[in-house]
Each structure stands twice: as structure tokens, then as C-alpha cells.
Amino acid sequence: QVQLVESGGGLVQAGGSLRLSCAASGIIRSMNTMGWYRQAPGKQRELVAAITSSGSTNYADSVKGRFTISRDNAKNTVYLQMNSLKPEDTAVYYCNADARSVYSISYLNYWGQGTQVTVSS
């Protein structure tokens, strides 16, 4: 009913920057909290950053001051600007969102397919 499609991942050197985008599609009534998670090999998936529909943000301690999450409500899109990237930021980054389609009474939670971010030292 709602699909999340990420883009913007890739290979970058330490100290570099990347910008991830995640666009929600489908017949969407409204979006609530949107966020980014990441999962490195052999590790659990962890929250990187989240943003509510009103713009309140939350960041993992490891990315504070380096990453910025933002959203465009008109486009149902969330962004993650990643600066001063470190090798330990290497992971698959997943978009996550609470969305309500026209077919649903309640908000449901959705995941994107993931995009690889690799930071070389």
C-alpha cells in the first residue's frame, strides 16, 4: 500500500559527505514519524535519526553534529545529510516510516529496501 524507495548511497572516503533520500509512494493519507536506521555486518539494526511530522528530531549519539535529518511533507520524502563520514558509518541504511494509506484506518510501519553506504579509510 505504501512503498519507501531510498536513493543516494554509495562509496565515499572518510571525511566526505553523502545525502540519502527516501520517497514514499502509494495512495497516502498522511505520514507520521519518518527515520533512518542502519545495520552493519554482524550488528543489530540501530536507529540513526528520526523526525516527526512537526519537525522534531532525534539522533543517535554517534551521529550527532555530523548527520542532519529533514523532510518535505509535500513530497512525502525524508532526507539524511551525512557529513564527516567515518569508516564506522559503513552499513546498509534503511528508511522507516509510519504511514496511513487511504485503505487503512491506522498508521502502519513500513521499511525501505535499504541502500549501502561504504566509507573507506
Salt bridges, closest charged atoms under 4 A:
GLU46 OE2 - ARG38 NE 2.73
ASP61 OD1 - LYS64 NZ 3.08
ASP89 OD1 - ARG38 NH1 2.96
ASP89 OD2 - ARG66 NH1 2.75
